[in-house]
Amino acid sequence: MSGAVVECYASTRYPERPHTFLWEGERVTVKAVERSWRTPAGLVFRVRIAGGRCFVLTYDEAADAWNVRPLLP
């Protein structure tokens, strides 16, 4: 999903830690950030939601846009 809506905690920089995002029209709460890393384009977060499902949230800094994709089990 390109141009996704992701809400993040941000203190000294944006995005510091995602806490909610929209998935298939539903607002989903992040239960845990399992991993985060930087790519040349921006930040990437592997997150877990209630029920154990995992997603990858990618922030493209130049475009100021998010991409959300589920991880298959």
Helices and strands as residue ranges (DSSP letters): E 2-4, E 6-9, E 17-23, E 26-38, E 42-49, G 50-52, E 54-60, E 65-70
